[in-house]
C-alpha cells in the first residue's frame, strides 16, 4: 500500500513551493511539490490549481511549525 501524504501548504507559484520544500528538507523533513501541469506539457494548467507542498503524516505538524516560523 502506498504511503499517504498530507498537504501542509498551498502556493500560487512553483518557485514559492520549491523554496518551502528546500526549507523543510534543510530541517530534516522530506517533502514533495505536487502540481498539475499535464506532465510538463501544459504548464499553464498550473494556473488553474494551487501548487501543493506535501509531507508524511508524521511530519505534518513539525513542517507547519517550521514554515510558520519563516512567516514572521
mmCIF file of the N, C-alpha and C atoms, coordinates in Angstrom:
data_MODEL
# 
_entry.id   MODEL 
# 
loop_
_atom_site.group_PDB 
_atom_site.id 
_atom_site.type_symbol 
_atom_site.label_atom_id 
_atom_site.label_alt_id 
_atom_site.label_comp_id 
_atom_site.label_asym_id 
_atom_site.label_entity_id 
_atom_site.label_seq_id 
_atom_site.pdbx_PDB_ins_code 
_atom_site.Cartn_x 
_atom_site.Cartn_y 
_atom_site.Cartn_z 
_atom_site.occupancy 
_atom_site.B_iso_or_equiv 
_atom_site.pdbx_formal_charge 
_atom_site.auth_seq_id 
_atom_site.auth_comp_id 
_atom_site.auth_asym_id 
_atom_site.auth_atom_id 
_atom_site.pdbx_PDB_model_num 
ATOM 1   N N  . UNK A 1 1  ? 0.846  -1.187 0.000   1.00 0.00 ? 1  UNK A N  1 
ATOM 2   C CA . UNK A 1 1  ? 0.000  0.000  0.000   1.00 0.00 ? 1  UNK A CA 1 
ATOM 3   C C  . UNK A 1 1  ? 0.887  1.245  0.000   1.00 0.00 ? 1  UNK A C  1 
ATOM 4   N N  . UNK A 1 2  ? 0.572  2.195  -0.833  1.00 0.00 ? 2  UNK A N  1 
ATOM 5   C CA . UNK A 1 2  ? 1.355  3.423  -0.928  1.00 0.00 ? 2  UNK A CA 1 
ATOM 6   C C  . UNK A 1 2  ? 1.123  4.306  0.299   1.00 0.00 ? 2  UNK A C  1 
ATOM 7   N N  . UNK A 1 3  ? 2.179  4.987  0.694   1.00 0.00 ? 3  UNK A N  1 
ATOM 8   C CA . UNK A 1 3  ? 2.080  5.890  1.837   1.00 0.00 ? 3  UNK A CA 1 
ATOM 9   C C  . UNK A 1 3  ? 1.282  7.126  1.433   1.00 0.00 ? 3  UNK A C  1 
ATOM 10  N N  . UNK A 1 4  ? 0.425  7.583  2.318   1.00 0.00 ? 4  UNK A N  1 
ATOM 11  C CA . UNK A 1 4  ? -0.355 8.779  2.049   1.00 0.00 ? 4  UNK A CA 1 
ATOM 12  C C  . UNK A 1 4  ? 0.419  9.992  2.527   1.00 0.00 ? 4  UNK A C  1 
ATOM 13  N N  . UNK A 1 5  ? 0.140  11.126 1.908   1.00 0.00 ? 5  UNK A N  1 
ATOM 14  C CA . UNK A 1 5  ? 0.809  12.372 2.261   1.00 0.00 ? 5  UNK A CA 1 
ATOM 15  C C  . UNK A 1 5  ? -0.210 13.408 2.682   1.00 0.00 ? 5  UNK A C  1 
ATOM 16  N N  . UNK A 1 6  ? 0.269  14.405 3.403   1.00 0.00 ? 6  UNK A N  1 
ATOM 17  C CA . UNK A 1 6  ? -0.582 15.471 3.910   1.00 0.00 ? 6  UNK A CA 1 
ATOM 18  C C  . UNK A 1 6  ? -0.140 16.773 3.269   1.00 0.00 ? 6  UNK A C  1 
ATOM 19  N N  . UNK A 1 7  ? -1.105 17.552 2.790   1.00 0.00 ? 7  UNK A N  1 
ATOM 20  C CA . UNK A 1 7  ? -0.794 18.872 2.251   1.00 0.00 ? 7  UNK A CA 1 
ATOM 21  C C  . UNK A 1 7  ? -0.568 19.810 3.425   1.00 0.00 ? 7  UNK A C  1 
ATOM 22  N N  . UNK A 1 8  ? 0.623  20.422 3.490   1.00 0.00 ? 8  UNK A N  1 
ATOM 23  C CA . UNK A 1 8  ? 0.914  21.336 4.590   1.00 0.00 ? 8  UNK A CA 1 
ATOM 24  C C  . UNK A 1 8  ? 0.764  22.798 4.171   1.00 0.00 ? 8  UNK A C  1 
ATOM 25  N N  . UNK A 1 9  ? 0.827  23.048 2.874   1.00 0.00 ? 9  UNK A N  1 
ATOM 26  C CA . UNK A 1 9  ? 0.633  24.422 2.407   1.00 0.00 ? 9  UNK A CA 1 
ATOM 27  C C  . UNK A 1 9  ? 0.379  24.412 0.902   1.00 0.00 ? 9  UNK A C  1 
ATOM 28  N N  . UNK A 1 10 ? -0.364 25.418 0.445   1.00 0.00 ? 10 UNK A N  1 
ATOM 29  C CA . UNK A 1 10 ? -0.625 25.604 -0.984  1.00 0.00 ? 10 UNK A CA 1 
ATOM 30  C C  . UNK A 1 10 ? 0.015  26.917 -1.422  1.00 0.00 ? 10 UNK A C  1 
ATOM 31  N N  . UNK A 1 11 ? 0.516  26.934 -2.645  1.00 0.00 ? 11 UNK A N  1 
ATOM 32  C CA . UNK A 1 11 ? 1.208  28.107 -3.181  1.00 0.00 ? 11 UNK A CA 1 
ATOM 33  C C  . UNK A 1 11 ? 0.654  28.455 -4.554  1.00 0.00 ? 11 UNK A C  1 
ATOM 34  N N  . UNK A 1 12 ? 0.844  29.701 -4.955  1.00 0.00 ? 12 UNK A N  1 
ATOM 35  C CA . UNK A 1 12 ? 0.404  30.112 -6.285  1.00 0.00 ? 12 UNK A CA 1 
ATOM 36  C C  . UNK A 1 12 ? 1.479  29.877 -7.334  1.00 0.00 ? 12 UNK A C  1 
ATOM 37  N N  . UNK A 1 13 ? 2.741  29.767 -6.911  1.00 0.00 ? 13 UNK A N  1 
ATOM 38  C CA . UNK A 1 13 ? 3.809  29.513 -7.874  1.00 0.00 ? 13 UNK A CA 1 
ATOM 39  C C  . UNK A 1 13 ? 4.663  28.331 -7.444  1.00 0.00 ? 13 UNK A C  1 
ATOM 40  N N  . UNK A 1 14 ? 5.255  27.680 -8.430  1.00 0.00 ? 14 UNK A N  1 
ATOM 41  C CA . UNK A 1 14 ? 6.136  26.551 -8.156  1.00 0.00 ? 14 UNK A CA 1 
ATOM 42  C C  . UNK A 1 14 ? 7.411  27.006 -7.443  1.00 0.00 ? 14 UNK A C  1 
ATOM 43  N N  . UNK A 1 15 ? 7.872  28.204 -7.755  1.00 0.00 ? 15 UNK A N  1 
ATOM 44  C CA . UNK A 1 15 ? 9.093  28.727 -7.120  1.00 0.00 ? 15 UNK A CA 1 
ATOM 45  C C  . UNK A 1 15 ? 8.904  28.842 -5.611  1.00 0.00 ? 15 UNK A C  1 
ATOM 46  N N  . UNK A 1 16 ? 7.778  29.389 -5.179  1.00 0.00 ? 16 UNK A N  1 
ATOM 47  C CA . UNK A 1 16 ? 7.500  29.507 -3.739  1.00 0.00 ? 16 UNK A CA 1 
ATOM 48  C C  . UNK A 1 16 ? 7.452  28.127 -3.080  1.00 0.00 ? 16 UNK A C  1 
ATOM 49  N N  . UNK A 1 17 ? 6.797  27.180 -3.749  1.00 0.00 ? 17 UNK A N  1 
ATOM 50  C CA . UNK A 1 17 ? 6.670  25.831 -3.200  1.00 0.00 ? 17 UNK A CA 1 
ATOM 51  C C  . UNK A 1 17 ? 8.033  25.148 -3.098  1.00 0.00 ? 17 UNK A C  1 
ATOM 52  N N  . UNK A 1 18 ? 8.873  25.314 -4.106  1.00 0.00 ? 18 UNK A N  1 
ATOM 53  C CA . UNK A 1 18 ? 10.200 24.691 -4.085  1.00 0.00 ? 18 UNK A CA 1 
ATOM 54  C C  . UNK A 1 18 ? 11.084 25.308 -2.991  1.00 0.00 ? 18 UNK A C  1 
ATOM 55  N N  . UNK A 1 19 ? 10.946 26.604 -2.771  1.00 0.00 ? 19 UNK A N  1 
ATOM 56  C CA . UNK A 1 19 ? 11.691 27.249 -1.691  1.00 0.00 ? 19 UNK A CA 1 
ATOM 57  C C  . UNK A 1 19 ? 11.260 26.683 -0.341  1.00 0.00 ? 19 UNK A C  1 
ATOM 58  N N  . UNK A 1 20 ? 9.956  26.538 -0.140  1.00 0.00 ? 20 UNK A N  1 
ATOM 59  C CA . UNK A 1 20 ? 9.452  25.972 1.118   1.00 0.00 ? 20 UNK A CA 1 
ATOM 60  C C  . UNK A 1 20 ? 9.908  24.518 1.270   1.00 0.00 ? 20 UNK A C  1 
ATOM 61  N N  . UNK A 1 21 ? 9.911  23.759 0.177   1.00 0.00 ? 21 UNK A N  1 
ATOM 62  C CA . UNK A 1 21 ? 10.391 22.374 0.230   1.00 0.00 ? 21 UNK A CA 1 
ATOM 63  C C  . UNK A 1 21 ? 11.852 22.332 0.667   1.00 0.00 ? 21 UNK A C  1 
ATOM 64  N N  . UNK A 1 22 ? 12.656 23.235 0.114   1.00 0.00 ? 22 UNK A N  1 
ATOM 65  C CA . UNK A 1 22 ? 14.075 23.281 0.483   1.00 0.00 ? 22 UNK A CA 1 
ATOM 66  C C  . UNK A 1 22 ? 14.250 23.616 1.958   1.00 0.00 ? 22 UNK A C  1 
ATOM 67  N N  . UNK A 1 23 ? 13.424 24.516 2.469   1.00 0.00 ? 23 UNK A N  1 
ATOM 68  C CA . UNK A 1 23 ? 13.493 24.876 3.894   1.00 0.00 ? 23 UNK A CA 1 
ATOM 69  C C  . UNK A 1 23 ? 13.156 23.663 4.751   1.00 0.00 ? 23 UNK A C  1 
ATOM 70  N N  . UNK A 1 24 ? 12.107 22.937 4.382   1.00 0.00 ? 24 UNK A N  1 
ATOM 71  C CA . UNK A 1 24 ? 11.743 21.748 5.152   1.00 0.00 ? 24 UNK A CA 1 
ATOM 72  C C  . UNK A 1 24 ? 12.847 20.707 5.097   1.00 0.00 ? 24 UNK A C  1 
ATOM 73  N N  . UNK A 1 25 ? 13.385 20.461 3.916   1.00 0.00 ? 25 UNK A N  1 
ATOM 74  C CA . UNK A 1 25 ? 14.419 19.437 3.792   1.00 0.00 ? 25 UNK A CA 1 
ATOM 75  C C  . UNK A 1 25 ? 15.696 19.828 4.524   1.00 0.00 ? 25 UNK A C  1 
ATOM 76  N N  . UNK A 1 26 ? 15.986 21.123 4.616   1.00 0.00 ? 26 UNK A N  1 
ATOM 77  C CA . UNK A 1 26 ? 17.157 21.552 5.385   1.00 0.00 ? 26 UNK A CA 1 
ATOM 78  C C  . UNK A 1 26 ? 16.933 21.359 6.881   1.00 0.00 ? 26 UNK A C  1 
ATOM 79  N N  . UNK A 1 27 ? 15.672 21.172 7.266   1.00 0.00 ? 27 UNK A N  1 
ATOM 80  C CA . UNK A 1 27 ? 15.327 20.884 8.654   1.00 0.00 ? 27 UNK A CA 1 
ATOM 81  C C  . UNK A 1 27 ? 15.045 19.402 8.874   1.00 0.00 ? 27 UNK A C  1 
ATOM 82  N N  . UNK A 1 28 ? 15.437 18.577 7.918   1.00 0.00 ? 28 UNK A N  1 
ATOM 83  C CA . UNK A 1 28 ? 15.310 17.131 8.069   1.00 0.00 ? 28 UNK A CA 1 
ATOM 84  C C  . UNK A 1 28 ? 13.931 16.564 7.789   1.00 0.00 ? 28 UNK A C  1 
ATOM 85  N N  . UNK A 1 29 ? 13.085 17.318 7.091   1.00 0.00 ? 29 UNK A N  1 
ATOM 86  C CA . UNK A 1 29 ? 11.729 16.855 6.786   1.00 0.00 ? 29 UNK A CA 1 
ATOM 87  C C  . UNK A 1 29 ? 11.631 16.617 5.279   1.00 0.00 ? 29 UNK A C  1 
ATOM 88  N N  . UNK A 1 30 ? 11.406 15.368 4.895   1.00 0.00 ? 30 UNK A N  1 
ATOM 89  C CA . UNK A 1 30 ? 11.236 15.051 3.476   1.00 0.00 ? 30 UNK A CA 1 
ATOM 90  C C  . UNK A 1 30 ? 9.921  15.633 2.984   1.00 0.00 ? 30 UNK A C  1 
ATOM 91  N N  . UNK A 1 31 ? 9.962  16.305 1.841   1.00 0.00 ? 31 UNK A N  1 
ATOM 92  C CA . UNK A 1 31 ? 8.772  16.955 1.295   1.00 0.00 ? 31 UNK A CA 1 
ATOM 93  C C  . UNK A 1 31 ? 8.774  16.830 -0.219  1.00 0.00 ? 31 UNK A C  1 
ATOM 94  N N  . UNK A 1 32 ? 7.598  17.006 -0.804  1.00 0.00 ? 32 UNK A N  1 
ATOM 95  C CA . UNK A 1 32 ? 7.466  16.959 -2.257  1.00 0.00 ? 32 UNK A CA 1 
ATOM 96  C C  . UNK A 1 32 ? 6.518  18.058 -2.704  1.00 0.00 ? 32 UNK A C  1 
ATOM 97  N N  . UNK A 1 33 ? 6.739  18.531 -3.918  1.00 0.00 ? 33 UNK A N  1 
ATOM 98  C CA . UNK A 1 33 ? 5.884  19.550 -4.523  1.00 0.00 ? 33 UNK A CA 1 
ATOM 99  C C  . UNK A 1 33 ? 5.026  18.859 -5.574  1.00 0.00 ? 33 UNK A C  1 
ATOM 100 N N  . UNK A 1 34 ? 3.720  19.052 -5.483  1.00 0.00 ? 34 UNK A N  1 
ATOM 101 C CA . UNK A 1 34 ? 2.781  18.482 -6.449  1.00 0.00 ? 34 UNK A CA 1 
ATOM 102 C C  . UNK A 1 34 ? 2.124  19.612 -7.225  1.00 0.00 ? 34 UNK A C  1 
ATOM 103 N N  . UNK A 1 35 ? 2.091  19.457 -8.546  1.00 0.00 ? 35 UNK A N  1 
ATOM 104 C CA . UNK A 1 35 ? 1.459  20.472 -9.384  1.00 0.00 ? 35 UNK A CA 1 
ATOM 105 C C  . UNK A 1 35 ? 0.768  19.788 -10.557 1.00 0.00 ? 35 UNK A C  1 
ATOM 106 N N  . UNK A 1 36 ? -0.272 20.418 -11.056 1.00 0.00 ? 36 UNK A N  1 
ATOM 107 C CA . UNK A 1 36 ? -0.979 19.899 -12.216 1.00 0.00 ? 36 UNK A CA 1 
ATOM 108 C C  . UNK A 1 36 ? -0.534 20.705 -13.428 1.00 0.00 ? 36 UNK A C  1 
ATOM 109 N N  . UNK A 1 37 ? 0.334  20.091 -14.241 1.00 0.00 ? 37 UNK A N  1 
ATOM 110 C CA . UNK A 1 37 ? 0.802  20.792 -15.443 1.00 0.00 ? 37 UNK A CA 1 
ATOM 111 C C  . UNK A 1 37 ? 0.858  19.859 -16.656 1.00 0.00 ? 37 UNK A C  1 
ATOM 112 N N  . UNK A 1 38 ? 0.029  18.844 -16.617 1.00 0.00 ? 38 UNK A N  1 
ATOM 113 C CA . UNK A 1 38 ? -0.017 17.919 -17.742 1.00 0.00 ? 38 UNK A CA 1 
ATOM 114 C C  . UNK A 1 38 ? 1.304  17.215 -17.982 1.00 0.00 ? 38 UNK A C  1 
ATOM 115 N N  . UNK A 1 39 ? 1.997  16.879 -16.913 1.00 0.00 ? 39 UNK A N  1 
ATOM 116 C CA . UNK A 1 39 ? 3.286  16.218 -17.051 1.00 0.00 ? 39 UNK A CA 1 
ATOM 117 C C  . UNK A 1 39 ? 4.342  17.105 -17.673 1.00 0.00 ? 39 UNK A C  1 
ATOM 118 N N  . UNK A 1 40 ? 4.191  18.405 -17.511 1.00 0.00 ? 40 UNK A N  1 
ATOM 119 C CA . UNK A 1 40 ? 5.138  19.361 -18.072 1.00 0.00 ? 40 UNK A CA 1 
ATOM 120 C C  . UNK A 1 40 ? 4.774  19.815 -19.474 1.00 0.00 ? 40 UNK A C  1 
ATOM 121 N N  . UNK A 1 41 ? 3.777  19.173 -20.061 1.00 0.00 ? 41 UNK A N  1 
ATOM 122 C CA . UNK A 1 41 ? 3.382  19.511 -21.430 1.00 0.00 ? 41 UNK A CA 1 
ATOM 123 C C  . UNK A 1 41 ? 2.492  20.749 -21.490 1.00 0.00 ? 41 UNK A C  1 
ATOM 124 N N  . UNK A 1 42 ? 1.775  21.024 -20.405 1.00 0.00 ? 42 UNK A N  1 
ATOM 125 C CA . UNK A 1 42 ? 0.852  22.160 -20.372 1.00 0.00 ? 42 UNK A CA 1 
ATOM 126 C C  . UNK A 1 42 ? 1.079  22.984 -19.108 1.00 0.00 ? 42 UNK A C  1 
ATOM 127 N N  . UNK A 1 43 ? 2.169  23.733 -19.050 1.00 0.00 ? 43 UNK A N  1 
ATOM 128 C CA . UNK A 1 43 ? 2.477  24.492 -17.829 1.00 0.00 ? 43 UNK A CA 1 
ATOM 129 C C  . UNK A 1 43 ? 1.370  25.452 -17.407 1.00 0.00 ? 43 UNK A C  1 
ATOM 130 N N  . UNK A 1 44 ? 0.581  25.942 -18.341 1.00 0.00 ? 44 UNK A N  1 
ATOM 131 C CA . UNK A 1 44 ? -0.494 26.875 -17.996 1.00 0.00 ? 44 UNK A CA 1 
ATOM 132 C C  . UNK A 1 44 ? -1.572 26.222 -17.144 1.00 0.00 ? 44 UNK A C  1 
ATOM 133 N N  . UNK A 1 45 ? -1.654 24.899 -17.154 1.00 0.00 ? 45 UNK A N  1 
ATOM 134 C CA . UNK A 1 45 ? -2.637 24.203 -16.308 1.00 0.00 ? 45 UNK A CA 1 
ATOM 135 C C  . UNK A 1 45 ? -2.411 24.501 -14.838 1.00 0.00 ? 45 UNK A C  1 
ATOM 136 N N  . UNK A 1 46 ? -1.170 24.760 -14.445 1.00 0.00 ? 46 UNK A N  1 
ATOM 137 C CA . UNK A 1 46 ? -0.880 25.013 -13.036 1.00 0.00 ? 46 UNK A CA 1 
ATOM 138 C C  . UNK A 1 46 ? -1.526 26.304 -12.553 1.00 0.00 ? 46 UNK A C  1 
ATOM 139 N N  . UNK A 1 47 ? -1.919 27.170 -13.484 1.00 0.00 ? 47 UNK A N  1 
ATOM 140 C CA . UNK A 1 47 ? -2.612 28.403 -13.096 1.00 0.00 ? 47 UNK A CA 1 
ATOM 141 C C  . UNK A 1 47 ? -4.020 28.127 -12.598 1.00 0.00 ? 47 UNK A C  1 
ATOM 142 N N  . UNK A 1 48 ? -4.550 26.962 -12.944 1.00 0.00 ? 48 UNK A N  1 
ATOM 143 C CA . UNK A 1 48 ? -5.916 26.618 -12.565 1.00 0.00 ? 48 UNK A CA 1 
ATOM 144 C C  . UNK A 1 48 ? -6.017 25.998 -11.173 1.00 0.00 ? 48 UNK A C  1 
ATOM 145 N N  . UNK A 1 49 ? -4.917 25.496 -10.661 1.00 0.00 ? 49 UNK A N  1 
ATOM 146 C CA . UNK A 1 49 ? -4.945 24.885 -9.330  1.00 0.00 ? 49 UNK A CA 1 
ATOM 147 C C  . UNK A 1 49 ? -3.660 25.229 -8.585  1.00 0.00 ? 49 UNK A C  1 
ATOM 148 N N  . UNK A 1 50 ? -3.749 25.184 -7.281  1.00 0.00 ? 50 UNK A N  1 
ATOM 149 C CA . UNK A 1 50 ? -2.612 25.557 -6.442  1.00 0.00 ? 50 UNK A CA 1 
ATOM 150 C C  . UNK A 1 50 ? -1.507 24.508 -6.524  1.00 0.00 ? 50 UNK A C  1 
ATOM 151 N N  . UNK A 1 51 ? -0.288 24.950 -6.317  1.00 0.00 ? 51 UNK A N  1 
ATOM 152 C CA . UNK A 1 51 ? 0.853  24.057 -6.184  1.00 0.00 ? 51 UNK A CA 1 
ATOM 153 C C  . UNK A 1 51 ? 0.866  23.609 -4.723  1.00 0.00 ? 51 UNK A C  1 
ATOM 154 N N  . UNK A 1 52 ? 0.955  22.292 -4.506  1.00 0.00 ? 52 UNK A N  1 
ATOM 155 C CA . UNK A 1 52 ? 0.826  21.756 -3.153  1.00 0.00 ? 52 UNK A CA 1 
ATOM 156 C C  . UNK A 1 52 ? 2.156  21.242 -2.627  1.00 0.00 ? 52 UNK A C  1 
ATOM 157 N N  . UNK A 1 53 ? 2.417  21.526 -1.367  1.00 0.00 ? 53 UNK A N  1 
ATOM 158 C CA . UNK A 1 53 ? 3.596  21.019 -0.672  1.00 0.00 ? 53 UNK A CA 1 
ATOM 159 C C  . UNK A 1 53 ? 3.119  19.938 0.284   1.00 0.00 ? 53 UNK A C  1 
ATOM 160 N N  . UNK A 1 54 ? 3.656  18.719 0.130   1.00 0.00 ? 54 UNK A N  1 
ATOM 161 C CA . UNK A 1 54 ? 3.187  17.593 0.936   1.00 0.00 ? 54 UNK A CA 1 
ATOM 162 C C  . UNK A 1 54 ? 4.328  16.957 1.711   1.00 0.00 ? 54 UNK A C  1 
ATOM 163 N N  . UNK A 1 55 ? 3.961  16.372 2.850   1.00 0.00 ? 55 UNK A N  1 
ATOM 164 C CA . UNK A 1 55 ? 4.900  15.635 3.699   1.00 0.00 ? 55 UNK A CA 1 
ATOM 165 C C  . UNK A 1 55 ? 4.194  14.397 4.228   1.00 0.00 ? 55 UNK A C  1 
ATOM 166 N N  . UNK A 1 56 ? 4.969  13.511 4.848   1.00 0.00 ? 56 UNK A N  1 
ATOM 167 C CA . UNK A 1 56 ? 4.381  12.341 5.507   1.00 0.00 ? 56 UNK A CA 1 
ATOM 168 C C  . UNK A 1 56 ? 3.527  12.812 6.686   1.00 0.00 ? 56 UNK A C  1 
ATOM 169 N N  . UNK A 1 57 ? 2.451  12.093 6.991   1.00 0.00 ? 57 UNK A N  1 
ATOM 170 C CA . UNK A 1 57 ? 1.579  12.496 8.092   1.00 0.00 ? 57 UNK A CA 1 
ATOM 171 C C  . UNK A 1 57 ? 2.314  12.731 9.414   1.00 0.00 ? 57 UNK A C  1 
ATOM 172 N N  . UNK A 1 58 ? 3.317  11.926 9.705   1.00 0.00 ? 58 UNK A N  1 
ATOM 173 C CA . UNK A 1 58 ? 4.056  12.059 10.963  1.00 0.00 ? 58 UNK A CA 1 
ATOM 174 C C  . UNK A 1 58 ? 4.839  13.370 11.032  1.00 0.00 ? 58 UNK A C  1 
ATOM 175 N N  . UNK A 1 59 ? 5.147  13.967 9.881   1.00 0.00 ? 59 UNK A N  1 
ATOM 176 C CA . UNK A 1 59 ? 5.932  15.203 9.837   1.00 0.00 ? 59 UNK A CA 1 
ATOM 177 C C  . UNK A 1 59 ? 5.091  16.462 9.659   1.00 0.00 ? 59 UNK A C  1 
ATOM 178 N N  . UNK A 1 60 ? 3.785  16.310 9.488   1.00 0.00 ? 60 UNK A N  1 
ATOM 179 C CA . UNK A 1 60 ? 2.930  17.439 9.133   1.00 0.00 ? 60 UNK A CA 1 
ATOM 180 C C  . UNK A 1 60 ? 2.973  18.578 10.163  1.00 0.00 ? 60 UNK A C  1 
ATOM 181 N N  . UNK A 1 61 ? 2.815  18.259 11.418  1.00 0.00 ? 61 UNK A N  1 
ATOM 182 C CA . UNK A 1 61 ? 2.780  19.311 12.446  1.00 0.00 ? 61 UNK A CA 1 
ATOM 183 C C  . UNK A 1 61 ? 4.116  20.056 12.511  1.00 0.00 ? 61 UNK A C  1 
ATOM 184 N N  . UNK A 1 62 ? 5.201  19.326 12.502  1.00 0.00 ? 62 UNK A N  1 
ATOM 185 C CA . UNK A 1 62 ? 6.528  19.952 12.549  1.00 0.00 ? 62 UNK A CA 1 
ATOM 186 C C  . UNK A 1 62 ? 6.757  20.795 11.303  1.00 0.00 ? 62 UNK A C  1 
ATOM 187 N N  . UNK A 1 63 ? 6.335  20.305 10.155  1.00 0.00 ? 63 UNK A N  1 
ATOM 188 C CA . UNK A 1 63 ? 6.503  21.048 8.902   1.00 0.00 ? 63 UNK A CA 1 
ATOM 189 C C  . UNK A 1 63 ? 5.750  22.372 8.954   1.00 0.00 ? 63 UNK A C  1 
ATOM 190 N N  . UNK A 1 64 ? 4.544  22.336 9.454   1.00 0.00 ? 64 UNK A N  1 
ATOM 191 C CA . UNK A 1 64 ? 3.766  23.580 9.573   1.00 0.00 ? 64 UNK A CA 1 
ATOM 192 C C  . UNK A 1 64 ? 4.434  24.566 10.523  1.00 0.00 ? 64 UNK A C  1 
ATOM 193 N N  . UNK A 1 65 ? 4.991  24.061 11.605  1.00 0.00 ? 65 UNK A N  1 
ATOM 194 C CA . UNK A 1 65 ? 5.697  24.933 12.558  1.00 0.00 ? 65 UNK A CA 1 
ATOM 195 C C  . UNK A 1 65 ? 6.918  25.567 11.917  1.00 0.00 ? 65 UNK A C  1 
ATOM 196 N N  . UNK A 1 66 ? 7.696  24.788 11.167  1.00 0.00 ? 66 UNK A N  1 
ATOM 197 C CA . UNK A 1 66 ? 8.894  25.300 10.506  1.00 0.00 ? 66 UNK A CA 1 
ATOM 198 C C  . UNK A 1 66 ? 8.504  26.380 9.505   1.00 0.00 ? 66 UNK A C  1 
ATOM 199 N N  . UNK A 1 67 ? 7.467  26.113 8.704   1.00 0.00 ? 67 UNK A N  1 
ATOM 200 C CA . UNK A 1 67 ? 7.043  27.092 7.696   1.00 0.00 ? 67 UNK A CA 1 
ATOM 201 C C  . UNK A 1 67 ? 6.464  28.343 8.335   1.00 0.00 ? 67 UNK A C  1 
ATOM 202 N N  . UNK A 1 68 ? 5.739  28.193 9.438   1.00 0.00 ? 68 UNK A N  1 
ATOM 203 C CA . UNK A 1 68 ? 5.166  29.338 10.135  1.00 0.00 ? 68 UNK A CA 1 
ATOM 204 C C  . UNK A 1 68 ? 6.246  30.210 10.754  1.00 0.00 ? 68 UNK A C  1 
ATOM 205 N N  . UNK A 1 69 ? 7.341  29.612 11.194  1.00 0.00 ? 69 UNK A N  1 
ATOM 206 C CA . UNK A 1 69 ? 8.439  30.362 11.798  1.00 0.00 ? 69 UNK A CA 1 
ATOM 207 C C  . UNK A 1 69 ? 9.045  31.325 10.774  1.00 0.00 ? 69 UNK A C  1 
ATOM 208 N N  . UNK A 1 70 ? 9.014  30.963 9.518   1.00 0.00 ? 70 UNK A N  1 
ATOM 209 C CA . UNK A 1 70 ? 9.558  31.817 8.465   1.00 0.00 ? 70 UNK A CA 1 
ATOM 210 C C  . UNK A 1 70 ? 8.604  32.887 7.998   1.00 0.00 ? 70 UNK A C  1 
ATOM 211 N N  . UNK A 1 71 ? 7.349  32.831 8.432   1.00 0.00 ? 71 UNK A N  1 
ATOM 212 C CA . UNK A 1 71 ? 6.344  33.816 8.003   1.00 0.00 ? 71 UNK A CA 1 
ATOM 213 C C  . UNK A 1 71 ? 6.456  35.135 8.735   1.00 0.00 ? 71 UNK A C  1 
ATOM 214 N N  . UNK A 1 72 ? 7.061  35.120 9.897   1.00 0.00 ? 72 UNK A N  1 
ATOM 215 C CA . UNK A 1 72 ? 7.084  36.302 10.748  1.00 0.00 ? 72 UNK A CA 1 
ATOM 216 C C  . UNK A 1 72 ? 8.094  37.261 10.413  1.00 0.00 ? 72 UNK A C  1 
# 
